[in-house]
Amino acid sequence: MKKIIIITIAGITALVSCKGTEATTVASFDALSSKNDSLSYFLGTDIAGKFLSSKIDKVYDATSFAKGLQDAFSKSEFIVKGEEIQSTLIGKFQALNGDTNTTTYVGSEMTSFDGLNTIDDTISYVIGTDVARGLTSNGFDKSFSENAFLSGINDMMSKKPLQINEQEWQMKAQQTVDANGKILAKVGEDFLIAKSSEEDVITLPSGLRYKVLNEGNGAMPQATDRVKAHYHGTLIDGTVFDSSVERGQPLEIGVNEVIPGWTEALQLMPIGSKWELYIPYNMAYGERGSQAIPPYSALIFQVELLEILPAATQPLPGMQPIAQ
């Protein structure tokens, strides 16, 4: 599926390590008795295919993975976040990436969760939280069967005959993504229309809206310039998805290397300005979304333009321009 990207393998592969063949999986699952079961089972097989291609099956522990799913779906406080142990996880992934041993996934009964006792437990938990966020952003949390989902992962990684017609359920899963996308697009459109009615919000012909929080008096960047800026990005419900302010490290990047909403706004901002941007989905991450950003999402950014830099190249993960 091209649009149903419910985990970001580029991010997840930085969270894996080397392990033997034994793993855990869901308790016995007898039958797919509903549409939700079949859809969830398919999603499990789709995820498992990505796990296999990235060697995540070598670290997968279903008990910890399921706990990560549950915590993310219930919006509980996470036991551990990937960014908190990123350096350790990257080292483990590098070991896995260089592991050429051929192993066969072997599943066993899922047990009661008793904590993150190994690095493999921790990795599986972090991946579980990421997968749940992806499922939620695509609307699958509303029709989710955990047992069927975990069974789909197990069957795919164990190379067992699958219980569904993959092509049929790929189409049905895409329909769910499209339906959820239309809802998000309408919510975003209504939000932006409401913003346009506010006295201090300026609406540009492109559909980009902005509010000046602080007006600078320096030069304005050109499309070919590189800039240093602080930013704080949220969904329209206030969920923070990225923030250089929280990291304490300004962004340095080319004006034409970011999403279109940023590219347009930066060229209008004098150095020293701080603006709040209200960006339509087609000027942000479009129909695909990006990591913690659901497809069709309008976004809010507070951007403070600090300075114009000498030309160079420094890509920022998650800020790639959308293909025209």
For each residue, the residues with C-beta under 8 A, 3 or more apart:
1: 4 5 46 170 173 174
2:
3: 174 177 287 288 295
4: 1 43 46 138 170 173 174 177
5: 1 8 134 288 289
6: 43 46 47 131 134 135 137 138 140
7: 11 12 47 50 127 130 131 134
8: 5 11 12 130 134 291
9: 12 13 50 53 54
10: 13 14 317
11: 7 8 14 15 82 130 291 317
12: 7 8 9 15 16 50 54 56 127 130
13: 9 10 16 54 56 93 97
14: 10 11 82 86 89 90 93
15: 11 12 82 89 92 93 123 126 127
16: 12 13 54 55 56 58 59 89 92 93 96 123 127
17: 58 59 89 92 93 95 96 119 120 123
18: 58 59 92 95 96 99
19: 23 58 59 96 120
20: 58 103
21: 58 103 104 105 106
22: 106 108
23: 19 57 60 61 62 105 106 107 108 157
24: 61 62 63 107 108 109 110 111
25: 62 107 108 109 110 150 151 153 154 158
26: 29 62 66 110 147 150 151 153 154
27: 109 110 147
28: 109
29: 26 147 148 150 151
30:
31: 37
32: 37 38 41 148 163 164
33: 37
34: 37 38 145
35: 38 39 143
36: 39 40 143 144 145 148
37: 31 32 33 34 40 41 145 148
38: 32 34 35 41 42 148 163 164 169
39: 35 36 42 43 140 143 145 169 172 173 176
40: 36 37 43 44 140 143 144 145 146 148 149 152
41: 32 37 38 44 45 145 148 149 151 152 163 164 169
42: 38 39 45 46 152 164 166 169 170 172 173
43: 4 6 39 40 46 47 135 140 149 152 173
44: 40 41 47 48 148 149 150 151 152 153 154 155 156
45: 41 42 48 49 152 153 155 156 162 164 166
46: 1 4 6 42 43 49 50 152 170 173
47: 6 7 43 44 50 51 131 152 153
48: 44 45 51 52 57 152 153 154 155 156 157
49: 45 46 52 53 156
50: 7 9 12 46 47 53 54 56
51: 47 48 54 56 57 60 153 157
52: 48 49 55 56 57 105 156 157
53: 9 49 50
54: 9 12 13 16 50 51
55: 16 52 58 59 96 97 99
56: 12 13 16 50 51 52 59 60 127
57: 23 48 51 52 60 105 157
58: 16 17 18 19 20 21 55 96 99 103
59: 16 17 18 19 55 56 92 96 120 123 124
60: 23 51 56 57 65 105 120 124 127 153 157
61: 23 24 64 65 118 120 121 124
62: 23 24 25 26 65 66 107 110 124 150 153 154
63: 24 66 67 110 111 112 113 121 124
64: 61 67 68 113 116 120 121 122 124 125 128
65: 60 61 62 68 69 124 125 127 128 131 150
66: 26 62 63 69 70 110 113 128 146 150
67: 63 64 70 71 79 113 125 128
68: 64 65 71 72 78 124 125 126 127 128 129 130 131 132
69: 65 66 72 73 128 129 131 132 146 149
70: 66 67 73 74 76 132 146
71: 67 68 74 76 77 78 79 128 129 132
72: 68 69 75 76 78 128 129 130 131 132 133 136
73: 69 70 132 136 141 144
74: 70 71
75: 72
76: 70 71 72
77: 71
78: 68 71 72 81 129
79: 67 71 116 125
80: 84 85 116 122 125 126
81: 78 84 85 126 129
82: 11 14 15 85 86 89 126 129 130
83: 86
84: 80 81
85: 80 81 82 88 89 122
86: 14 82 83 89 90
87: 90 91
88: 85 91 92 119
89: 14 15 16 17 82 85 86 92 93 119 122 123 126
90: 14 86 87 93 94
91: 87 88 94 95
92: 15 16 17 18 59 88 89 95 96 119 123
93: 13 14 15 16 17 89 90 96 97
94: 90 91 97 98
95: 17 18 91 92 98 99
96: 16 17 18 19 55 58 59 92 93 99
97: 13 55 93 94
98: 94 95
99: 18 55 58 95 96
100:
101:
102:
103: 20 21 58
104: 21 159
105: 21 23 52 57 60 157 158 159
106: 21 22 23 158
107: 23 24 25 62 154 157 158
108: 22 23 24 25
109: 24 25 27 28
110: 24 25 26 27 62 63 66 150
111: 24 63 114
112: 63
113: 63 64 66 67
114: 111 117
115: 121
116: 64 79 80 121 122 125
117: 114 121
118: 61 121 122
119: 17 88 89 92 122 123
120: 17 19 59 60 61 64 123 124
121: 61 63 64 115 116 117 118 124 125
122: 64 80 85 89 116 118 119 125 126
123: 15 16 17 59 89 92 119 120 126 127
124: 59 60 61 62 63 64 65 68 120 121 127 128
125: 64 65 67 68 79 80 116 121 122 128 129
126: 15 68 80 81 82 89 122 123 129 130
127: 7 12 15 16 56 60 65 68 123 124 130 131
128: 64 65 66 67 68 69 71 72 124 125 131 132
129: 68 69 71 72 78 81 82 125 126 132 133
130: 7 8 11 12 68 72 82 126 127 133 134
131: 6 7 47 65 68 69 72 127 128 134 135
132: 68 69 70 71 72 73 128 129 135 136 141
133: 72 129 130 136 137 292
134: 5 6 7 8 130 131 137 138
135: 6 43 131 132 138 140 141 144
136: 72 73 132 133 139 140 141 294
137: 6 133 134 289 292 293 294 295
138: 4 6 134 135 176 177 180 294 295
139: 136 142 176 177 179 180 183
140: 6 39 40 43 135 136 143 144 173 176
141: 73 132 135 136 144
142: 139
143: 35 36 39 40 140 176
144: 36 40 73 135 140 141 149
145: 34 36 37 39 40 41 148 149
146: 40 66 69 70 149 150
147: 26 27 29 150 151
148: 29 32 36 37 38 40 41 44 145 151 152
149: 40 41 43 44 69 144 145 146 152 153
150: 25 26 29 44 62 65 66 110 146 147 153 154
151: 25 26 29 41 44 147 148 154 155
152: 40 41 42 43 44 45 46 47 48 148 149 155 156 162
153: 25 26 44 45 47 48 51 60 62 149 150 156 157
154: 25 26 44 48 62 107 150 151 157 158 160
155: 44 45 48 151 152 158 160 161 162 163
156: 44 45 48 49 52 152 153 159 160 162
157: 23 48 51 52 57 60 105 107 153 154
158: 25 105 106 107 154 155
159: 104 105 156
160: 154 155 156
161: 155
162: 45 152 155 156 166
163: 32 38 41 155
164: 32 38 41 42 45 168 169
165: 168 169
166: 42 45 162 169 170
167: 170 171
168: 164 165 171 172
169: 38 39 41 42 164 165 166 172 173
170: 1 4 42 46 166 167 173 174
171: 167 168 174 175
172: 39 42 168 169 175 176
173: 1 4 39 42 43 46 140 169 170 176 177
174: 1 3 4 170 171 177 178
175: 171 172 178 179
176: 39 138 139 140 143 172 173 179 180
177: 3 4 138 139 173 174 180 181 295
178: 174 175 181 182
179: 139 175 176 182 183
180: 138 139 176 177 183 184 294 295
181: 177 178 184 185 287 295 296
182: 178 179 185 186 296
183: 139 179 180 186 187
184: 180 181 187 188 281 294 295 296 297
185: 181 182 188 189 281 296
186: 182 183 189 190
187: 183 184 190 191 236 298
188: 184 185 191 192 236 280 281 296 297 298
189: 185 186 192 193 280 298
190: 186 187 193 194
191: 187 188 194 195 236 278 298
192: 188 189 195 196 207 209 278 280 298
193: 189 190 196 197
194: 190 191 197 198
195: 191 192 198 201 203 209 278
196: 192 193 201 203 209
197: 193 194 201
198: 194 195 201 211
199:
200: 211 212
201: 195 196 197 198 209 210 211 278
202: 209 210 211 212
203: 195 196 207 208 209
204: 207 208 209 210 264
205:
206: 260 264 283
207: 192 203 204 280 282 283
208: 203 204 261 264 265 277 278 279 280 283
209: 192 195 196 201 202 203 204 277 278 279
210: 201 202 204 265 275 276 277 278
211: 198 200 201 202 275 276 278
212: 200 202 215 273 274 275
213: 274 275 276 302
214: 272 273 274 304
215: 212 270 272 273
216: 269 270 271 272 273 274 305
217: 270 271 272
218: 270 271 272 307
219: 270 271 308
220: 267 268 269 270 271
221: 225 227 255 266 267 269 305 308
222: 225 255 267
223: 255 256 263 267
224: 254 255 256 311
225: 221 222 254 255 308 309 311
226: 252 253 254 255 308 309 310 311 312 314
227: 221 252 253 254 255 266 305 306 307 308 309
228: 250 251 252 306 307 308 309
229: 244 250 251 266 303 304 305 306
230: 244 245 250 251 303 304 306
231: 242 243 244 245 251 301 302 303 304
232: 240 243 244 245 246 301 302
233: 240 241 242 243 299 300 301
234: 237 238 239 240 241 299 300 301
235: 238 239 241 293 294 297 299 300
236: 187 188 191 297 298 299 300
237: 234
238: 234 235
239: 234 235 292
240: 232 233 234 243 246
241: 233 234 235 291 292 293
242: 231 233 292 318
243: 231 232 233 240 246 247
244: 229 230 231 232 247 248 249 250 251
245: 230 231 232 248 302
246: 232 240 243
247: 243 244
248: 244 245
249: 244
250: 228 229 230 244 306
251: 228 229 230 231 244 316 319
252: 226 227 228 309 314
253: 226 227 257 258 314 315 316 319
254: 224 225 226 227 257 258 311 313
255: 221 222 223 224 225 226 227 258 262 263 266 267
256: 223 224 263 321
257: 253 254 315 316 319 320 321
258: 253 254 255 262 263 266 316 319 321
259: 262 263 279 283 284 285 319 321 322
260: 206 263 264 282 283 284 321 322
261: 208 264 265 277 279 280 283 284 299 301
262: 255 258 259 265 266 277 279 301 303 319
263: 223 255 256 258 259 260 266 267 321
264: 204 206 208 260 261 267 268 283
265: 208 210 261 262 268 269 275 277 303
266: 221 227 229 255 258 262 263 269 303 305
267: 220 221 222 223 255 263 264
268: 220 264 265
269: 216 220 221 265 266 273 275 303 305
270: 215 216 217 218 219 220 273 305
271: 216 217 218 219 220 305 306 307 308
272: 214 215 216 217 218 305 306
273: 212 214 215 216 269 270 304 305
274: 212 213 214 216 302 303 304 305
275: 210 211 212 213 265 269 302 303
276: 210 211 213 300 301 302 303
277: 208 209 210 261 262 265 299 300 301 302 303
278: 191 192 195 201 208 209 210 211 298 299 300
279: 208 209 259 261 262 283 284 298 299 300 301
280: 188 189 192 207 208 261 283 284 298
281: 184 185 188 284 285 286 287 295 296 297 298 299
282: 207 260 286
283: 206 207 208 259 260 261 264 279 280
284: 259 260 261 279 280 281 293 297 298 299 322
285: 259 281 288 289 290 293 295 297 299 322
286: 281 282 289 295 296 322
287: 3 181 281 295 296
288: 3 5 285 295 322
289: 5 137 285 286 293 294 295 296 297
290: 285 293 318 320
291: 8 11 241 318
292: 133 137 239 241 242
293: 137 235 241 284 285 289 290 297 299
294: 136 137 138 180 184 235 289 297
295: 3 137 138 177 180 181 184 281 285 286 287 288 289
296: 181 182 184 185 188 281 286 287 289
297: 184 188 235 236 281 284 285 289 293 294
298: 187 188 189 191 192 236 278 279 280 281 284
299: 233 234 235 236 261 277 278 279 281 284 285 293
300: 233 234 235 236 276 277 278 279
301: 231 232 233 234 261 262 276 277 279
302: 213 231 232 245 274 275 276 277
303: 229 230 231 262 265 266 269 274 275 276 277
304: 214 229 230 231 273 274
305: 216 221 227 229 266 269 270 271 272 273 274
306: 227 228 229 230 250 271 272
307: 218 227 228 271
308: 219 221 225 226 227 228 271
309: 225 226 227 228 252 312
310: 226
311: 224 225 226 254
312: 226 309
313: 254
314: 226 252 253
315: 253 257 319 320
316: 251 253 257 258 319
317: 10 11
318: 242 290 291
319: 251 253 257 258 259 262 315 316
320: 257 290 315
321: 256 257 258 259 260 263
322: 259 260 284 285 286 288
323:
324:
